[in-house]
Amino acid sequence: MKYKRLGETELSAPPIIFGGNVFGWTVNEKDSFKLLDQLFDMGINMIDTADSYSHWAPRNKGGESETIIGKWMKERGNRDKMVIATKVGSNPGKDGRDISKDYILKAAEDSLRRLQTDHIDLYFTHWDDDKTPVEETLDAYKVLMDQSKVRYIGSSNISNERLEASLEASKNKNLPKYEVSQPEYSLMERDKFEGKLQEICHKNNLGVTSYFSLASGFLTGKYSTEEDIEGRDREKFLQEYFNEKGKEVLQALKDVSDRHNISQAAVALRWIMQRPGITAPIASATKPEHLKSFEEAINTELSQKEMEHLNEVSS
């Protein structure tokens, strides 16, 4: 398996990063351990989570995903072989967004406790609160990095303007630099990365780990109509994709997947893996058999013609 360097860090990412948002939400602890064991055996040793995961589930408050990952690493004794990315600032949901220094310092301690580790490999600003000075946020990370509690930092869901201001502050004020960007990116959502953000990442040598790579499961082909998603956990994420573009993308995925005899999910992931500027996509699964699509994506190469066709129907 080929690993890619994340930006200018000393961290390496597997071809696909596993999204830990499902742990404690659509996957219970016992089944999460099974998934983590299989991923580890496959060589997928990077997990992306957040302090707010998985607050969507009834009775959850957030932090459940980190807790499960921490227990698994403790039981397996493999923390030194894992790359753990988590996030701060969501708290959870829009009303609680906070990236002030005091909040980050406390939240980091909570994440370290749940993860049962003494350091976070990659710590993301999850959401911007649009009010905290970028220097204050970066100074919080500097404190954590000076204490060896955080190795590197990244940004997700902050505006291009605030990202550029942060990178400028890093250069001029001896503050840590965001090394990785985590945008939403898939065949159904290209504008949030392509263009300005992609230029910023290229100019500043940022690694890029995309989330919602399968458009919340839409690109797997599992859901054909809006009726298929009624009452499901992901309904609110999927509703907007049932349009003409969605139909064309699913048909193109089916054509390519049939040609290679692999799943549509594998084609969707492979498309991202072959796109310029991407280090690795983040993807989730809820059952061990779903991980077959990861293996298919890793072991498949799409032709230039196939890439161009997928680009055309998704533009």
C-alpha positions in Angstrom: 0.0 0.0 0.0 1.3 3.4 -1.0 1.1 6.1 1.7 1.3 9.9 0.9 2.9 12.6 3.0 0.4 15.0 4.5 1.5 18.4 3.4 4.8 19.4 4.9 4.3 17.2 8.0 6.1 13.9 8.9 2.7 12.2 8.8 1.8 9.8 6.1 -1.8 9.0 5.1 -3.0 5.7 3.6 -4.8 5.9 0.2 -8.2 6.2 2.1 -8.6 7.6 5.6 -11.4 6.1 7.6 -14.1 8.5 8.9 -14.9 7.9 12.5 -18.2 9.8 12.5 -20.1 6.4 12.4 -18.6 5.2 15.7 -21.2 5.5 18.4 -23.8 6.7 15.9 -24.7 4.1 13.2 -22.2 1.6 14.6 -22.1 0.4 18.2 -18.9 -0.1 20.1 -18.6 -3.9 19.5 -19.0 -3.5 15.7 -16.7 -0.4 15.7 -14.0 -2.6 17.2 -14.5 -5.2 14.3 -14.3 -2.4 11.7 -11.1 -0.9 13.3 -9.5 -4.4 13.5 -10.1 -5.0 9.8 -9.0 -1.5 8.8 -5.8 -2.0 10.7 -5.2 -5.4 9.1 -5.7 -3.7 5.7 -3.0 -1.1 6.4 -5.5 1.8 6.8 -4.0 3.2 10.0 -5.4 6.8 9.9 -8.7 7.6 11.6 -10.5 11.0 11.3 -12.8 11.9 14.1 -14.0 15.0 16.1 -14.9 15.9 19.6 -18.5 16.4 18.5 -19.0 13.0 16.9 -21.4 11.4 17.3 -23.9 13.8 18.8 -26.5 13.2 16.2 -27.6 9.9 17.8 -30.4 10.1 20.5 -29.0 10.5 24.0 -25.5 11.2 22.7 -23.7 14.4 23.7 -20.6 14.2 21.5 -17.2 12.5 22.1 -18.6 9.0 21.7 -16.4 8.4 18.6 -13.2 9.5 20.3 -14.1 7.3 23.3 -14.5 4.2 21.2 -11.3 4.8 19.3 -9.4 5.4 22.5 -10.7 2.2 24.1 -9.8 0.2 20.9 -6.2 1.6 20.8 -5.8 0.9 24.5 -7.0 -2.7 24.2 -4.9 -3.3 21.1 -1.8 -1.5 22.3 -1.3 0.0 18.9 -1.4 3.8 19.5 2.1 4.2 18.1 1.1 2.6 14.8 -2.0 4.9 14.3 -2.4 8.4 12.9 -5.3 10.1 14.8 -6.9 13.2 13.5 -9.6 14.9 15.6 -11.2 18.3 15.6 -12.3 21.1 17.8 -14.8 24.0 17.5 -18.1 22.4 16.7 -19.2 21.9 20.3 -21.6 20.4 18.8 -23.5 22.3 16.2 -23.6 25.9 14.9 -24.7 27.6 18.1 -21.8 26.2 20.1 -19.0 26.9 17.6 -16.0 28.2 19.5 -12.3 28.5 18.6 -11.2 30.8 21.3 -8.0 30.0 23.1 -9.6 29.0 26.4 -12.1 26.7 24.7 -9.5 25.0 22.6 -7.1 24.3 25.5 -9.9 22.7 27.5 -11.4 20.8 24.6 -8.0 19.3 23.7 -7.6 17.9 27.2 -11.0 16.3 26.9 -10.2 14.8 23.6 -6.9 13.4 24.9 -8.7 11.9 27.8 -11.3 10.2 25.6 -8.7 9.0 23.2 -6.5 7.7 26.0 -3.4 9.2 24.5 -0.9 11.9 25.3 -0.9 13.5 21.9 -3.1 14.2 18.8 -1.3 13.7 15.5 -3.4 16.2 13.5 -5.8 18.6 15.2 -8.3 20.4 13.0 -10.2 23.6 13.5 -13.6 22.0 12.8 -15.7 25.0 12.2 -15.0 28.7 12.3 -16.8 30.9 14.9 -16.1 33.9 12.6 -15.3 36.1 15.6 -12.1 34.8 17.3 -9.0 36.5 15.9 -7.0 33.9 13.9 -3.9 34.7 16.0 -5.7 33.7 19.2 -6.7 30.3 17.7 -3.2 29.6 16.4 -1.7 30.7 19.7 -3.8 28.0 21.4 -2.4 25.5 19.1 1.1 26.8 19.8 0.6 26.1 23.5 -0.5 22.6 22.8 2.3 21.9 20.4 4.9 23.3 22.8 3.5 20.8 25.3 3.8 18.0 22.8 0.0 17.4 23.0 -0.5 18.2 19.3 1.9 17.4 16.5 0.3 19.3 13.6 -2.8 21.3 12.8 -5.3 21.5 10.0 -8.4 23.5 9.0 -11.9 22.5 7.9 -14.9 24.6 7.1 -13.3 28.0 7.4 -13.6 30.6 4.7 -10.8 31.1 2.2 -10.3 34.6 3.6 -9.8 33.4 7.2 -7.6 30.5 6.0 -5.4 33.0 4.1 -5.3 35.3 7.1 -4.3 32.3 9.3 -1.5 31.3 6.9 -0.3 34.9 6.8 -0.3 35.1 10.6 1.7 31.9 10.8 4.4 33.4 8.6 4.6 36.8 10.2 4.0 36.1 13.9 5.8 32.8 14.6 2.6 30.9 15.0 1.9 27.3 13.9 0.8 26.8 10.3 -2.2 24.8 9.1 -0.7 21.9 7.3 -3.8 20.2 6.0 -7.1 21.3 4.7 -10.3 19.2 5.0 -12.9 20.3 2.5 -16.1 18.6 1.5 -15.4 17.1 -1.9 -17.1 14.5 -4.1 -18.6 14.0 -7.5 -21.7 15.8 -6.1 -19.8 18.6 -4.4 -16.9 20.0 -6.3 -17.1 23.8 -5.8 -16.1 23.7 -2.2 -12.6 22.6 -3.1 -11.9 23.3 -6.7 -10.9 26.9 -7.5 -9.8 29.2 -4.8 -9.3 26.7 -2.0 -7.4 24.4 -4.3 -5.1 27.3 -5.3 -4.4 28.2 -1.6 -3.6 24.6 -0.8 -1.2 24.3 -3.7 0.5 27.6 -3.0 1.1 26.7 0.7 1.8 23.0 0.2 -1.2 21.9 2.3 -2.3 18.3 2.3 -5.9 17.8 1.5 -8.2 15.1 3.0 -11.7 15.4 1.7 -14.8 14.5 3.6 -18.3 13.3 2.5 -16.4 11.6 -0.3 -19.4 9.4 -1.0 -21.9 12.2 -0.6 -23.3 10.7 2.6 -23.8 7.3 0.8 -25.6 8.7 -2.3 -22.7 7.7 -4.6 -22.8 4.1 -3.5 -26.0 3.7 -5.6 -27.8 2.3 -2.6 -30.5 5.0 -2.7 -32.4 5.4 -6.0 -35.3 7.6 -5.0 -36.2 10.0 -2.2 -38.5 7.3 -0.9 -35.4 5.1 -0.2 -34.1 7.6 2.4 -37.3 8.4 4.3 -36.7 8.0 8.0 -33.1 7.1 7.6 -30.2 8.6 9.7 -28.8 10.3 6.6 -32.0 11.7 5.1 -31.1 15.3 5.8 -27.8 14.9 4.1 -29.1 13.2 1.0 -32.3 15.0 0.0 -30.6 17.6 -2.3 -28.9 15.0 -4.5 -32.1 13.6 -6.1 -31.9 15.7 -9.3 -30.9 15.4 -12.9 -27.2 15.8 -12.1 -27.5 13.1 -9.5 -29.1 10.7 -11.9 -26.3 11.3 -14.5 -23.6 10.9 -12.0 -25.0 7.6 -10.7 -25.4 6.3 -14.3 -21.8 7.2 -15.1 -20.6 5.5 -11.9 -22.6 2.4 -12.8 -21.1 2.3 -16.3 -17.5 2.6 -15.0 -18.1 0.1 -12.2 -19.6 -2.4 -14.5 -16.6 -2.1 -16.8 -14.2 -2.8 -13.9 -16.5 -5.2 -12.1 -16.2 -3.1 -8.9 -18.6 -1.2 -6.7 -19.9 2.3 -7.5 -18.5 3.4 -4.2 -15.0 2.3 -5.3 -15.2 4.3 -8.5 -16.4 7.4 -6.6 -13.4 7.1 -4.2 -10.9 6.4 -7.0 -12.1 9.5 -8.8 -11.1 11.6 -5.8 -7.8 9.7 -5.4 -6.8 10.6 -8.9 -7.9 14.3 -8.7 -5.1 16.9 -8.6 -4.3 18.3 -5.1 -5.9 15.5 -3.1 -3.8 13.6 -0.6 -6.5 11.1 0.4 -10.3 11.0 0.7 -12.1 10.2 4.0 -14.7 7.5 3.8 -16.8 5.6 6.3 -18.4 2.2 6.4 -20.8 0.5 8.9 -20.1 -3.1 8.1 -16.9 -5.1 7.5 -18.1 -6.2 4.0 -18.4 -2.5 3.0 -14.6 -2.2 3.2 -14.3 -4.2 0.0 -15.0 -1.0 -1.9 -11.9 0.5 -0.2 -9.7 -2.3 -1.5 -11.3 -2.0 -4.9 -10.6 1.7 -5.0 -7.0 1.2 -3.9 -6.3 -1.5 -6.5 -8.0 0.2 -9.5 -6.8 2.8 -12.0 -9.4 4.8 -13.9 -8.5 5.7 -17.5 -8.2 9.2 -18.7 -11.4 8.8 -20.7 -13.3 7.5 -17.6 -12.0 10.4 -15.5 -13.0 12.9 -18.2 -16.5 11.4 -18.4 -17.0 11.6 -14.6 -15.7 15.1 -14.6 -18.2 16.1 -17.3 -21.3 14.7 -15.7 -20.4 16.1 -12.3 -19.5 19.6 -13.4 
